[in-house]
């Protein structure tokens, strides 16, 4: 693992972006000079916590993971919305951002929750300071992906220590991290085993802390290309796949990654990310539907964003019936409230597809089969494909 850290460290300073970008980025050099000390410090602290777990809480290794539910799918297709709907059911436990970034270990979680109780006893001065800092640092991303330290978040962030989190490609844009987006197809058996071993330990720690009677609820579009690997590692897992009209999903995701890319590199890297994500998203659509079809009906379901946004309660209820689950009255009422709120929702994520180089003709050429499969109007027309 140390060799992987050293190799990625060396490759991060002068990425070639597959020949699509020229010159040297002073901004990247400055960002990397700030990123690496902070990143390595956090990973060292987290690593110490993970090691202490074996000494202080060895029982976590015996925790049984029962029937986890994975919300996967094409990015920007309602995975976050569906995840937060489901997270309101008390049967589930899901990961919060603060746990993923600063407390992947049981040791750290007990430490931070203990400090939070002490802070609450004196009027929450530290809590209010953290809330202020959170809004300053994360508030600008609300239009793209609203999140906070206490909000449910994607648990692939828990794989950062083992370089299993695709988001790290922003810091280290190399083929080794891009291969995570084709893991089922291109990943070696040892690589899959390494990632599943790390992920299993992560989930066991989470359940040990939050309750071994709970069911894990995971939301990760980046797990879409891992579905077959996950289904093999967790034979009783259930999967809900999310899709959306490529007109909205594809340029929205490319724009989202470009927001991060502009932070890491001052040059125009649009062509690199557009090329990579167009191929990646085409694979996501195909692999999602193919993988769902290999699972029995009571272990899989498909969520279409346009239906989910209009009828969130009925969509969730239909999944529960499919899985043979019951809804308690409190959860049912929460879903009804979400139905009311959904009617007034408007996305704050704005972008110009043409500025991203995403043309109607290219969308039709690459994703034409998706438009046909779901009856979406072809780009630039008002009629559904025949």
VOGU-3710 file (C-alpha; in Angstrom, 3 decimals, decimal comma):
1> xxxxxxxxxx> 0,000/0,000/0,000  2,869/2,406/0,715  4,130/1,769/-2,815  0,725/2,804/-4,196  0,825/6,035/-2,186  4,365/6,786/-3,439  3,484/6,058/-7,069  0,366/8,213/-7,041  2,217/10,997/-5,267  4,789/11,072/-8,052
11> xxxxxxxxxx> 2,168/10,966/-10,825  -0,091/13,688/-9,416  2,117/16,727/-10,062  2,400/16,647/-13,872  -0,492/14,549/-15,265  -0,543/14,246/-19,055  -4,349/13,997/-19,352  -3,807/11,532/-22,181  -2,294/14,252/-24,347  -5,382/16,502/-24,322
21> xxxxxxxxxx> -3,725/19,273/-22,263  -0,355/20,971/-22,767  1,963/22,959/-20,561  2,499/23,066/-16,829  -0,166/24,187/-14,378  1,169/26,389/-11,598  -2,240/26,108/-9,941  -1,948/22,315/-9,828  1,513/22,510/-8,288  0,216/24,848/-5,581
31> xxxxxxxxxx> -2,900/22,745/-4,950  -0,857/19,551/-4,726  1,532/21,250/-2,291  -1,482/21,867/-0,055  -3,363/18,640/-0,813  -0,682/16,072/-0,028  0,338/17,204/3,483  -3,317/17,493/4,526  -4,307/14,229/2,832  -1,441/12,260/4,325
41> xxxxxxxxxx> -2,043/13,726/7,790  -5,722/12,726/7,727  -4,866/9,259/6,396  -2,220/8,767/9,092  -4,701/9,714/11,824  -7,404/7,528/10,305  -4,945/4,671/9,891  -4,011/4,852/13,558  -7,696/4,726/14,483  -8,249/1,696/12,252
51> xxxxxxxxxx> -5,342/-0,107/13,895  -6,612/0,720/17,382  -9,939/-0,886/16,512  -8,245/-4,286/16,454  -6,988/-3,679/19,981  -9,971/-1,876/21,538  -12,940/-3,359/19,631  -11,820/-6,721/18,183  -15,400/-7,981/18,135  -16,208/-5,886/15,066
61> xxxxxxxxxx> -14,656/-8,597/12,875  -17,447/-10,982/13,881  -20,300/-8,656/12,893  -22,666/-10,269/10,407  -23,719/-8,081/7,460  -27,343/-8,937/6,656  -29,122/-8,086/3,382  -27,432/-4,739/2,614  -29,231/-2,447/0,183  -27,143/-0,751/-2,498
71> xxxxxxxxxx> -28,550/2,272/-4,353  -26,499/2,465/-7,528  -27,017/3,827/-11,017  -26,035/6,546/-13,414  -24,741/9,637/-11,586  -27,184/12,569/-11,395  -30,140/10,163/-11,679  -31,794/10,627/-8,306  -29,520/8,376/-6,272  -29,074/11,010/-3,563
81> xxxxxxxxxx> -32,801/11,760/-3,386  -33,730/8,075/-3,191  -30,978/7,424/-0,643  -32,234/10,150/1,671  -35,814/8,941/1,312  -34,840/5,425/2,332  -32,576/6,661/5,132  -35,683/7,921/6,940  -36,639/4,302/7,640  -35,274/3,331/11,064
91> xxxxxxxxxx> -34,445/-0,195/9,857  -31,468/1,243/7,974  -28,157/2,717/8,986  -26,179/4,771/6,512  -22,915/6,667/6,581  -22,592/10,377/7,317  -19,929/12,579/5,762  -18,115/13,241/9,050  -17,696/9,506/9,645  -16,367/8,867/6,166
101> xxxxxxxxxx> -13,786/11,637/6,173  -12,721/11,948/9,796  -13,906/8,819/11,623  -13,788/5,636/9,553  -12,708/3,776/12,703  -14,828/2,824/15,701  -12,225/4,446/17,941  -12,593/7,822/16,229  -16,381/7,657/16,264  -16,470/7,128/20,013
111> xxxxxxxxxx> -13,911/9,890/20,478  -15,779/12,462/18,390  -19,245/11,602/19,738  -17,845/11,869/23,275  -16,431/15,306/22,506  -19,778/16,292/20,955  -21,572/15,416/24,201  -19,130/17,517/26,188  -19,595/20,393/23,748  -23,383/20,119/24,040
121> xxxxxxxxxx> -23,066/20,393/27,806  -21,487/23,850/27,512  -23,806/25,271/24,862  -22,282/23,842/21,647  -19,653/26,515/20,890  -17,593/24,051/18,860  -20,688/22,713/17,141  -21,721/26,181/16,018  -18,200/26,894/14,780  -18,167/23,677/12,757
131> xxxxxxxxxx> -21,570/24,516/11,279  -20,270/27,946/10,231  -17,159/26,432/8,645  -19,234/23,766/6,927  -21,440/26,316/5,230  -18,426/28,355/4,131  -16,657/25,329/2,669  -19,566/23,265/1,322  -22,313/25,819/0,772  -21,102/26,645/-2,724
141> xxxxxxxxxx> -21,784/23,074/-3,819  -25,467/23,071/-2,799  -26,663/23,500/-6,375  -24,692/20,449/-7,512  -24,863/18,149/-4,488  -26,119/19,560/-1,210  -24,327/17,976/1,705  -23,152/18,586/5,237  -21,030/16,762/7,767  -24,091/15,166/9,372
151> xxxxxxxxxx> -25,846/14,289/6,103  -25,921/10,786/4,559  -23,135/10,432/2,018  -21,576/7,928/-0,371  -19,633/5,305/1,534  -17,042/4,783/-1,200  -15,330/7,651/0,610  -14,581/5,051/3,274  -12,301/3,366/0,728  -10,033/6,401/0,381
161> xxxxxxxxxx> -7,305/4,790/2,554  -7,001/1,891/0,074  -7,432/4,049/-3,053  -10,805/2,502/-3,811  -12,599/5,845/-4,159  -12,891/7,047/-7,764  -13,177/10,681/-6,648  -9,408/10,631/-6,045  -8,989/10,739/-9,825  -9,308/14,521/-9,499
171> xxxxxxxxxx> -6,022/14,583/-7,580  -4,385/11,723/-9,482  -5,860/11,411/-13,005  -4,312/8,077/-13,946  -5,622/4,888/-15,645  -5,316/2,906/-12,394  -8,117/4,974/-10,837  -10,178/5,124/-14,033  -10,209/1,312/-13,991  -12,355/1,492/-10,871
181> xxxxxxxxxx> -15,179/2,580/-13,178  -14,921/-0,742/-15,068  -14,105/-3,001/-12,108  -16,437/-5,912/-12,913  -15,121/-6,050/-16,479  -11,460/-5,069/-16,155  -10,518/-5,598/-12,515  -8,234/-8,488/-11,616  -9,331/-11,084/-9,088  -6,737/-9,900/-6,516
191> xxxxxxxxxx> -7,849/-6,280/-6,933  -11,511/-7,167/-6,453  -10,675/-9,272/-3,402  -8,586/-6,437/-1,918  -11,374/-3,887/-2,318  -14,118/-6,196/-1,041  -12,026/-7,126/1,989  -11,498/-3,452/2,841  -15,159/-2,622/2,226  -16,404/-5,527/4,361
201> xxxxxxxxxx> -14,247/-4,361/7,288  -15,561/-0,824/6,803  -19,189/-2,004/6,930  -18,539/-4,229/9,955  -17,090/-1,255/11,822  -20,111/0,852/10,908  -22,603/-1,761/12,104  -20,616/-2,404/15,276  -20,955/1,275/16,191  -24,519/1,937/15,004
211> xxxxxxxxxx> -26,140/-1,417/15,804  -25,663/-4,941/14,544  -29,429/-5,267/14,119  -29,438/-2,556/11,465  -29,427/-3,014/7,687  -26,743/-1,165/5,752  -28,063/1,369/3,253  -25,354/2,301/0,745  -25,667/4,896/-2,015  -22,898/4,920/-4,592
221> xxxxxxxxxx> -23,194/5,586/-8,323  -19,500/4,635/-8,382  -20,509/1,138/-7,237  -22,484/0,616/-10,462  -19,482/-0,971/-12,232  -18,905/-3,048/-9,058  -22,385/-4,599/-8,932  -21,382/-8,124/-9,855  -18,408/-8,052/-7,495  -20,635/-6,770/-4,672
231> xxxxxxxxxx> -23,360/-9,330/-5,415  -20,771/-12,093/-5,132  -19,280/-10,680/-1,916  -22,746/-10,140/-0,354  -24,981/-12,924/-1,709  -28,118/-11,618/0,043  -27,653/-7,970/-1,009  -30,375/-6,030/-2,793  -29,790/-3,406/-5,484  -31,840/-0,454/-6,720
241> xxxxxxxxxx> -30,510/0,999/-9,961  -31,279/4,585/-10,976  -31,483/5,944/-14,522  -32,378/9,282/-16,078  -32,718/10,840/-19,506  -29,163/11,184/-20,887  -30,041/14,760/-21,929  -29,888/15,676/-18,236  -27,689/13,014/-16,651  -24,676/13,153/-18,978
251> xxxxxxxxxx> -23,927/16,892/-19,196  -24,867/17,323/-15,528  -22,263/14,788/-14,437  -19,569/16,189/-16,717  -20,243/19,675/-15,363  -20,083/18,353/-11,793  -16,647/16,809/-12,274  -15,390/19,949/-14,021  -16,193/21,992/-10,918  -13,719/19,840/-9,003
261> xxxxxxxxxx> -11,256/19,689/-11,888  -11,012/23,481/-12,019  -9,932/23,486/-8,387  -7,098/21,016/-9,030  -5,855/22,380/-12,358  -5,941/25,886/-13,813  -5,901/24,673/-17,398  -8,897/23,786/-19,548  -9,238/20,029/-19,024  -12,791/19,790/-20,392
271> xxxxxxxxxx> -11,854/17,525/-23,315  -10,159/14,982/-21,029  -13,065/14,698/-18,608  -15,721/14,791/-21,323  -14,017/11,967/-23,224  -13,565/9,846/-20,114  -17,041/10,381/-18,747  -18,859/9,782/-22,026  -17,272/6,321/-22,231  -17,789/5,711/-18,532
281> xxxxxxxxxx> -21,458/6,684/-18,528  -22,220/4,577/-21,584  -20,783/1,619/-19,666  -22,758/2,570/-16,541  -26,093/2,498/-18,389  -25,293/-0,834/-20,039  -23,737/-2,545/-17,037  -26,484/-1,396/-14,671  -29,283/-2,914/-16,736  -27,350/-6,068/-17,575
291> xxxxxxxxxx> -26,413/-6,655/-13,928  -29,954/-6,071/-12,649  -31,247/-8,651/-15,110  -28,955/-11,307/-13,629  -30,527/-10,911/-10,169  -33,879/-12,373/-9,019  -36,807/-9,962/-8,814  -36,759/-9,848/-5,003  -33,162/-8,616/-5,012  -33,313/-5,824/-7,561
301> xxxxxxxxxx> -35,348/-2,883/-8,778  -35,090/-0,013/-11,245  -35,810/3,641/-10,434  -36,449/6,069/-13,292  -35,637/9,627/-12,207  -38,611/11,205/-13,938  -41,017/8,880/-12,073  -39,155/9,128/-8,770  -39,252/12,936/-8,846  -42,995/12,988/-9,543
311> xxxxxxxxxx> -44,038/10,139/-7,221  -41,355/9,519/-4,566  -43,660/7,841/-2,045  -45,214/5,405/-4,520  -41,786/4,593/-5,949  -40,397/3,638/-2,545  -43,528/1,720/-1,553  -43,265/-0,296/-4,771  -39,688/-1,273/-3,918  -40,732/-2,371/-0,433
321> xxxxxxxxxx> -43,444/-4,586/-1,872  -40,962/-6,049/-4,342  -38,505/-6,856/-1,546  -41,183/-8,180/0,807  -40,654/-5,404/3,356  -43,299/-3,689/5,491  -43,548/0,055/6,134  -44,306/1,376/9,598  -46,693/4,308/10,013  -43,974/6,861/10,818
331> xxxxxxxxxx> -41,978/6,081/7,698  -45,110/6,099/5,542  -45,980/9,590/6,826  -42,461/10,835/6,063  -42,850/9,587/2,504  -46,163/11,435/2,137  -44,445/14,643/3,257  -41,744/14,093/0,627  -44,463/13,802/-2,026  -45,672/17,276/-1,095
341> xxxxxxxxxx> -42,162/18,741/-1,133  -41,259/17,116/-4,448  -43,921/19,122/-6,286  -42,130/22,375/-5,451  -38,567/21,201/-6,075  -36,355/22,974/-8,611  -32,737/22,002/-9,202  -30,109/24,657/-8,509  -27,572/22,974/-10,798  -27,221/25,042/-13,988
351> xxxxxxxxxx> -24,876/24,476/-16,912  -24,555/24,913/-20,673  -24,232/21,540/-22,464  -22,755/23,155/-25,562  -19,991/24,775/-23,501  -19,107/21,293/-22,224  -18,788/19,985/-25,765  -21,783/17,686/-25,296  -23,736/17,964/-28,535  -27,172/16,574/-29,276
361> xxxxxxxxxx> -25,770/14,474/-32,097  -23,117/12,893/-29,860  -25,692/12,100/-27,189  -27,906/10,465/-29,801  -24,977/8,529/-31,247  -23,605/7,150/-27,947  -26,788/6,860/-25,890  -29,338/6,298/-28,646  -30,137/2,860/-27,262  -31,050/4,443/-23,885
371> xxxxxxxxxx> -33,512/6,829/-25,560  -35,081/3,855/-27,353  -35,160/1,659/-24,232  -36,974/4,222/-22,082  -38,884/6,156/-24,725  -37,077/9,449/-24,154  -37,301/12,018/-26,987  -34,134/12,023/-29,030  -31,911/15,102/-28,464  -33,016/18,055/-30,532
381> xxxxxx> -36,484/16,593/-31,224  -39,835/16,551/-29,468  -40,695/12,989/-30,418  -39,831/9,689/-28,858  -37,702/7,296/-30,939  -39,439/4,531/-32,850
//
